[in-house]
Amino acid sequence: MSRRHAHIELNERYLWEITDVGSLGGTRLNGQRLESYIPAILNDGDRITFCGFELHFTFHIDAYAWPTQTYEEFLASDEFSNTPFDQP
């Protein structure tokens, strides 16, 4: 197993994606080997396999927790400017 094998993130369109980060053994999504550094969209129930381990990707959407603005809109908002990130 590589130290960093794959990366899973929520993209700007709010879709989950997985990217193999150049691992030696590779990453498989539903049995198909992923090309290194090319993101693939994840769907509920997908199987992720690497180094003999199989993970099942599951998620559900909570309508009350779903973002109502983009990340850039949040950074420009009063909500962000009132957070204590830059305060000691």
C-alpha positions, -999 to +999 in steps of 0.1 A: +000+000+000+013+035-009+015+061+018-010+082-003-031+060-024-062+078-035-080+110-028-118+114-023-134+148-024-166+167-031-160+187-063-173+221-072-205+206-087-211+188-053-203+154-068-180+130-050-150+119-069-120+097-064-085+101-078-057+076-077-026+097-068+000+076-087-001+046-064+020+016-074-007-010-069-035+011-084-070+018-073-101+001-087-136+014-089-162-013-094-135-036-107-121-011-132-086+002-126-085+040-124-060+060-145-037+079-122-046+116-116-078+114-135-109+119-112-138+095-114-173+103-101-184+082-072-220+070-068-238+055-038-229+018-035-197+020-056-169-004-046-134+010-042-105-016-041-069-012-033-043-035-018-068-063-014-092-041+006-127-033-007-145-003+005-182+004-002-189+041-008-222+052+006-237+086+013-271+102+017-281+138+012-295+157+042-315+185+025-310+208+056-272+204+055-268+208+017-249+240+008-271+269-003-241+289-017-208+283-034-176+283-015-166+317-030-200+331-019-194+318+016-159+334+018-174+367+007-203+365+032-207+381+066-211+346+080-174+338+071-161+372+082-176+367+117-158+334+123-128+334+146-103+318+122-079+347+123-083+356+159-060+343+187 
